Amino acid sequence: MSFKKGTEMKLLSAAAPLADTEDATIQAATWTEHVNVQSVEGDSSRSDSPLTIRKEGGTEIDLGGKRTDQFSFQVAYNTADAFYNQLSDAYDADDDIALADLDGPIDTPGSKGAVGNFKIKQFRKTEPEEGAVVVNVTIKPTEVFKGNWTWSVSMS
């Protein structure tokens, strides 16, 4: 495994929501990489699902619970930027948006990460006294989602 710099990571959006998470569907989508993004944070966690068993006087074991995934990132407030407008429109209409957060270029075999449709849960503008205005975006996956997808074929 090699270390990755944040600049090597890629956040992309597709022109339309994905119909499913089959490799052919993901690879056939038209993806656009976005550089107008800061500090993508992905959080994946599982809830506790305890069970007490009779062994050794009532040992509690964890069966593993529901998985929750969430991503947060910032984009510059720029109404001339296509990605900003795509996010804003999806939030306003409560529509799904197809996104990929990968550890390399989308057309490179072996690039991996989260791919799927997301709902925008938060679209919060920060207006600092100095510096650029940014929008903090929080997204959660919908039913079309793969949390650990790997690009397996070359697109060329």
C-alpha positions in Angstrom: 0.0 0.0 0.0 1.2 3.5 -0.8 0.4 6.6 1.0 -2.0 9.0 -0.8 -2.0 12.8 -0.7 -5.4 14.6 -0.6 -4.6 16.0 -4.0 -4.6 12.5 -5.4 -8.1 11.8 -4.2 -11.0 12.5 -6.7 -14.5 13.6 -6.2 -16.7 13.2 -9.3 -20.3 13.6 -10.2 -22.3 11.9 -12.9 -24.7 13.7 -15.2 -27.6 11.7 -13.8 -28.4 9.4 -10.9 -27.3 5.7 -11.3 -29.9 3.1 -12.0 -27.9 0.5 -10.1 -24.4 -0.3 -8.8 -23.4 -2.9 -11.5 -19.9 -2.2 -12.8 -21.2 -1.7 -16.3 -23.6 1.0 -15.2 -21.0 2.8 -13.1 -18.4 2.6 -15.9 -20.9 3.7 -18.6 -21.9 6.9 -16.7 -20.5 10.2 -17.8 -18.3 11.4 -14.8 -16.8 14.8 -14.2 -14.0 15.4 -11.8 -14.4 18.5 -9.5 -11.5 20.5 -8.3 -13.6 23.2 -6.6 -13.7 21.0 -3.5 -11.9 21.1 -0.1 -11.4 18.5 2.6 -13.6 15.6 1.8 -14.4 13.6 4.9 -15.9 10.1 4.8 -17.4 8.4 7.8 -18.5 4.8 7.9 -19.6 3.3 11.2 -21.7 0.4 12.5 -24.1 0.5 15.4 -23.8 -1.9 18.3 -26.1 -5.0 18.2 -25.4 -6.8 21.5 -26.5 -10.3 22.4 -26.1 -11.9 25.8 -25.3 -15.6 25.7 -25.3 -18.2 28.5 -21.6 -19.1 28.0 -19.5 -18.1 31.0 -22.4 -16.7 33.0 -23.8 -14.3 30.4 -21.2 -13.0 28.1 -22.2 -10.2 25.8 -21.2 -10.5 22.2 -21.7 -8.0 19.4 -23.5 -9.3 16.2 -22.6 -6.2 14.2 -25.2 -3.6 13.5 -26.5 -1.3 10.8 -23.8 0.4 8.7 -24.1 4.2 8.3 -22.1 6.1 5.7 -21.8 9.9 5.5 -19.5 12.3 3.6 -18.9 16.0 4.1 -17.0 18.5 1.9 -16.8 22.1 1.1 -17.2 23.8 -2.2 -16.6 27.5 -3.1 -19.7 29.6 -3.3 -19.6 30.2 -7.0 -22.8 30.4 -9.0 -20.9 30.2 -12.3 -19.5 26.7 -11.3 -21.4 23.7 -12.7 -20.7 21.5 -9.7 -21.9 24.1 -7.2 -25.1 24.5 -9.3 -25.6 20.7 -9.6 -25.4 20.4 -5.8 -27.6 23.4 -5.2 -30.3 22.2 -7.6 -30.2 18.6 -6.1 -30.6 20.0 -2.6 -33.4 22.4 -3.6 -35.3 19.6 -5.4 -34.5 16.9 -2.9 -33.1 14.8 -5.8 -30.5 12.1 -5.7 -27.0 13.0 -7.1 -24.5 10.4 -8.3 -21.1 10.9 -6.8 -17.8 9.0 -6.6 -15.1 9.5 -4.0 -12.1 7.6 -5.3 -8.4 7.3 -4.5 -7.3 7.8 -8.1 -8.5 8.8 -11.5 -11.8 7.2 -12.5 -10.5 5.7 -15.7 -7.6 3.9 -14.0 -8.0 0.2 -13.1 -7.6 -0.3 -9.4 -9.0 3.1 -8.3 -11.3 2.5 -5.4 -13.8 4.2 -3.1 -17.4 5.0 -2.6 -19.7 5.2 -5.6 -23.5 5.7 -5.7 -26.4 8.0 -5.4 -26.6 10.5 -2.5 -29.1 12.8 -0.8 -27.8 16.2 0.2 -28.6 16.4 3.9 -26.9 19.8 4.6 -26.1 22.7 2.4 -24.7 25.4 4.8 -23.0 28.6 3.6 -20.2 30.1 5.6 -19.5 33.8 5.1 -16.2 34.6 6.8 -15.1 38.2 7.3 -12.0 37.5 5.2 -11.5 34.8 2.6 -13.8 33.0 0.2 -17.4 32.1 1.0 -17.8 28.3 1.1 -20.7 25.9 1.3 -20.4 23.0 3.6 -22.2 19.9 2.1 -23.1 16.8 3.9 -24.4 13.8 1.9 -25.7 10.3 2.7 -26.1 7.4 0.3 -29.5 6.2 -0.9 -30.3 2.7 -1.9 -27.9 2.7 -4.9 -24.5 2.7 -3.2 -21.2 0.7 -3.0 -19.0 1.8 -0.1 -15.9 -0.1 -1.4 -16.0 -0.3 -5.2 -12.9 -0.9 -7.3 -12.6 0.2 -10.9 -11.8 -3.1 -12.7 -11.4 -2.4 -16.4 -9.7 0.3 -18.5 -12.0 2.8 -20.2 -9.6 3.4 -23.1 
